[in-house]
Amino acid sequence: MHSKTPRKIVHLDADAFFASVEQALNPELRTKPIAVGGRQRGIISSASYTARKRGVYTPMPTSQALKICPELIVIPGDHHRYQQFSRYMFQIIRDFTPYIEQCSIDEGYFELTARREPIQQTTQAVRSRIQSELGIPVSFGMGTSKLVTQIASKMYKPESFHLVPPGSEAMFLYPLSNRWLPGIGEKTGLALDRLGLFKVFHILEAPLELLQQVVGNYAAQLKQFAKGIDDRPVISQLEPAKSYGKQHTFLTDIGSLDEVELRLKQMLDRLMPKLRADSRKTKTLTLKLRYSDMNEAQGSESLPSPTCLESDIYPLIRPLLERIWEKKLRIRMIGISLSNLYSIDSLTEELPLFANQSGSSQTRLRLATTIDLLHKTLGANSIRPARDILPPSRKMNGK
Ligand SMILES: [Mg+2]
């Protein structure tokens, strides 16, 4: 057995998330049986615990739920709101640790191994902040692996706060039903039951060949899980809400497509070095226009794969601009933002020093980072694209 410091991992899972958000936003709903779902011919996607006690579950046809529980309040659901709450929830965790793996809108892992205080203390602080800032109930499982923490949070729902102490993982799992192990759904669970392997300890003791009959190649891994061994890492992602943006207000309102396009390219030239400096790539360009009358238009375009190069994004600008611009209106302000971010693990390693395929993305990346360096050392005007120095052709936009 290897002895290394046990990890401190937390699994969190919001309780009846959509319904809880609705209740947090509307205090009158807090004690009532409510559900989020389609009213006509729809299904229930989230039910409050009060509704669950009356027999409402997910997914269930709304019509059936209303038969079982006629006083059920069915709310259509506002995904934008739920995304917002989800973002806030994970932002709160980010104040405690950067090691966060979000698995779904309301579920994820975070790792606190680097923190000195007991895991319950930090988790309690996270829990209090979610409670006071968002007002939604959340379940927490704490322990040394993804395996036990996920089970601990789900098993004691709602509002669970359960620690599986280091060293007790196998004991914790031993009496549980086989359905708690990862990858064991109802169908596989039944197949294991038929072999008499109802509990985790049965799986632990079963011969590998027997397990292979049901789960094939997964048998060895399943046995490891049954022993309480799980080294799967918490994989941190980038902050999903993060984007890079800039806006510009013109001194006089503009009606020329060329002029707006040029300005957007210049803004992009300012943004991309920031992305490269942060080792990020982007996939999605969003443009926003504000007209003289203060109305706005907005649109996005995505690349098939992420990039950190201006030159990959330039071709998106003109068609997107033409698509969203109601041409009769003059433009007062423009905004550009880049989202759908990915990390470049090591930018420098991707830079062959003597690449000579001219125009390849490697070469363009090398050129871009060289220019970034010149700007940093010699100033922003040391080297500029010719289009910024030559005046644009003042072709008016159809007027
Ligand atoms: Mg949940």
Boltz pocket constraint, residues with backbone or C-beta under 6 A from the ligand:
constraints:
  - pocket:
      binder: B
      contacts: [[A, 13], [A, 14], [A, 15], [A, 16], [A, 17], [A, 106], [A, 107]]
      max_distance: 6.0
